[in-house]
């Protein structure tokens, strides 16, 4: 990823404050001829006069290449000229010699620099940031309320250099500024005085529903200490679906390589598909390369990746075994049987740890039917014994058992990586007929069919499946599930059609198995069926579908699981908790911590604890510790135990740390949280959000009083002025008036983001109609600054001012395009 080109992408942001900030960063970077040409193309499409001025200045510097043009004499000559060349003056101010800087600053004061044009002011402020004095503070502070976001940004930078404490009083108006670039800059400024509160604001912006706000937060992310935001950034790339946003976030990881980060990025990569998986893979390999080049690791990136993938697989299998080991303690015989069979399936594939768990469990099992089935499955891979004399009835498929004993689920890691190190099942008896004999499967006995299916391996897969496919629909449920499991292990996308046909089944076991198999061999083919499967009446089917759905829309998938965690049934909550273990940890860490806080079932608490222990890090420990100290119930012992287990895991991976030091740091954090509860800081996130919400609800925009600028980028200053006027300015004295007044109902407007399809595009009138959903049409006029009119049928996304709760045809005012 080219850093200059990535910044060029930011120059396409709809937020002028971000574009201006990019220009300030981009000037000092090394440019190639290709970069210059790309920059010229962006300049040609820029419509904002202030941004064009600054871009023109950059191009002039590149073309002229003169470093000695900023003499005192030349600058004073320009200052005296009413028709001055502002581009030349701006360039001169950037190349002033240090020994003349004081005199130039004095000349600017005499020329009353605060009255200069909006285009020139940012260059003057940049000069004064470097060479100004306390004498300029008052004038700079006044410009920190300027309507132009470029001037405002430059004034903030200058005042932060000369008298940062004066900015404390400006934090609130900056945080409620209508321009997202200014808001994000204010958050970075707040970090100077209150880092934890600044990070709360940053998190709110980063996970906003507004694309412009997310863009602004991502841009400012480069300026925060990476250690403080790495957990947020991991969660962000995990749930974000926009490829461009993921690329931008990826640069932050690659420029801040940490030794522990590749393992976490690998977990994110394994939990996504398609272009997102490829993008995260690029980020992961970029971080590995950065670590290797910085000599922070000795192994080459390819070798490191192999090690990480092996560790990831081991971790997932351990978590799988631990989950089902805990389930063996369930009071429900059927739950114990299901988990024992899943562990037995792993044991048959050569996993000794799973075998040891099952062998230790069997002497304790009270249900003799469970013991019989488990022992039979371990020995033969079959669930029922078929007598040799049993007559075959191919037209009467056997009814499925009511207990869910046939679903042998593989760990997620195994399913995704399809390891070759695990041996295939070894049945105790040879198949009744070889595939090459071409004997119709209808002529096989039930026992022969089971043996035939169990004999399928990677080598003979196609040969055996050629015999099975014609007869698959006539098999009984248990046989079909056994075949589906073989497809999951050895199949390919060519088997998708057979599995999709299984999605019409009424049997929950077949549905769950088919979903899991498709999630491995072809998740995209499953995607269209997920909306209905997620609503299925069986929880197991619903959760299997949610796991796959998370590959495409993780935010919604997490929301669905969170709803299931609210169930009054502990068993349903346990299934939801296990579903969360298949997500990458940082996308669901807060959900798990909240679930631990509300959960009272001991088995479920164990399940949550095992997931948290498997992903122990400082951030998780401190969040749990804060809840532990606040706990007043009998669960306090569970909290303390979990805190000690997490601390032990952290100390194990970081030998320099001690458990005592972690607990001590936790106490300091709790004290800080208590102190903040008693504070009434005006910049607290909740207070700022209330001001913004009040503005959206209560501000009535009357066209005869307030004419919003139609240009794409002017909304910020107007909103700021309105918020100040309506909420922060002193109220005027009340005037009594006994005359009756006629109250005229006025439409309440609000700022919203819309995303839809262009249905009408009139180039003459520059009007468009956007359909966001059936029966809902937004009509608006696009300004010249928007550029070429969108074509009918094309996608359209923008921020508009429209009637609150409007329906049908809604007249809207265009604000910003995304």
Beta strands, then each sheet from edge to edge (+ up, - down):
strand 1: 749-762
strand 2: 767-773
strand 3: 776-781
strand 4: 795-803
strand 5: 808-817
sheet 1: 1+ 2- 3+ 5+ 4- 1+
end
